[in-house]
Amino acid sequence: MNESAAENLSIALNQAGYPVTIKRKVEGCNQWNVESQIEASPIEVTAQSLVESLVKNFRTKEKKLRNA
């Protein structure tokens, strides 16, 4: 993912209560790495519902900030 996507994912994870432990550029390329601690099974973490809830949560809070 690029830097902007990494930043957005970091914000969404933090807002959802999953603190980001690492966010950095991958050495030797233009990709970014984001790591967080989520207490769930690998299946739960990769489930579409978790990803959708992170995106929805981020967009809702972003919209509220713009309208404030």
Contacts in CASP RR format, 6 or more apart in sequence:
PFRMAT RR
TARGET T0000
AUTHOR 0000-0000-0000
METHOD contacts of the structure
MODEL  1
MNESAAENLSIALNQAGYPVTIKRKVEGCNQWNVESQIEASPIEVTAQSL
VESLVKNFRTKEKKLRNA
1 9 0 8 1.000
1 31 0 8 1.000
1 32 0 8 1.000
1 34 0 8 1.000
2 30 0 8 1.000
2 31 0 8 1.000
2 32 0 8 1.000
3 25 0 8 1.000
3 32 0 8 1.000
5 32 0 8 1.000
6 23 0 8 1.000
6 32 0 8 1.000
6 33 0 8 1.000
6 34 0 8 1.000
7 23 0 8 1.000
8 58 0 8 1.000
9 34 0 8 1.000
9 54 0 8 1.000
10 20 0 8 1.000
10 23 0 8 1.000
10 34 0 8 1.000
11 58 0 8 1.000
12 54 0 8 1.000
12 55 0 8 1.000
12 57 0 8 1.000
12 58 0 8 1.000
13 19 0 8 1.000
13 20 0 8 1.000
13 34 0 8 1.000
13 36 0 8 1.000
13 54 0 8 1.000
14 20 0 8 1.000
15 57 0 8 1.000
15 58 0 8 1.000
15 61 0 8 1.000
16 53 0 8 1.000
16 54 0 8 1.000
16 57 0 8 1.000
18 36 0 8 1.000
18 37 0 8 1.000
18 38 0 8 1.000
19 36 0 8 1.000
19 37 0 8 1.000
20 34 0 8 1.000
20 35 0 8 1.000
20 36 0 8 1.000
21 35 0 8 1.000
21 36 0 8 1.000
21 37 0 8 1.000
22 33 0 8 1.000
22 34 0 8 1.000
22 35 0 8 1.000
23 32 0 8 1.000
23 33 0 8 1.000
23 34 0 8 1.000
23 35 0 8 1.000
24 32 0 8 1.000
24 33 0 8 1.000
25 31 0 8 1.000
25 32 0 8 1.000
25 33 0 8 1.000
26 32 0 8 1.000
26 33 0 8 1.000
38 45 0 8 1.000
40 50 0 8 1.000
44 50 0 8 1.000
END
